[in-house]
Amino acid sequence: MQQEMLQLARGGAQLLQQVLVTVFVIGVAAVAAWGVWSIRPTPSYSSPDLTVGSPFDLTFKVENESPWFALANLKISCILDHVRASGLPPSLVDATDVQFPSGGISGLEPGESATFTCPFRALIGHTISDDADIVRRSEIYFRAEYDVPVLRSFRLTDYSVHFVFDTRLPPPRWVAKPRE
């Protein structure tokens, strides 16, 4: 009876050891996956001050803030999320006049930035886009698609924060929408 109990205890200890090793390996894999995901390159966006013209005609800036990886084969889309009280549905348009620092290459190396414009004015209509109240009720954001670093056959999609046009700043500009 004692031998059977001893054998049962050894079997239980081996099973417990296997479970602990499995949990440890899964934990290490999860931490490694989180680490790799957290260092992926992500673009950041900004807007210059508005001096003349429509806020829908501004040139925006996209920057690769990653110190290690490039944003390869970058494609930027602009989304006019909504214009409150206008009845306009959310609309997506491809960015135009994209100016990469390295000439014709469609990507950003670590720390590089590019400029682009969003053809919202043509999307909305000339008379609406000149109305200051329409601009103040608008929200925009950007979608970037780019190749996964190292594994170029996969693409990532990144959505920016929402931007609103802040007329309280001198001069006015598109700024990240405050969290509610």
Secondary structure as UniProt FT lines:
FT   HELIX           2..38
FT   STRAND          43..46
FT   HELIX           55..57
FT   STRAND          59..64
FT   STRAND          71..83
FT   TURN            84..86
FT   STRAND          91..94
FT   STRAND          96..99
FT   TURN            101..104
FT   TURN            110..111
FT   STRAND          113..117
FT   HELIX           120..124
FT   HELIX           126..129
FT   HELIX           132..136
FT   STRAND          138..147
FT   TURN            152..153
FT   STRAND          155..159
FT   STRAND          163..166
FT   STRAND          173..176
//
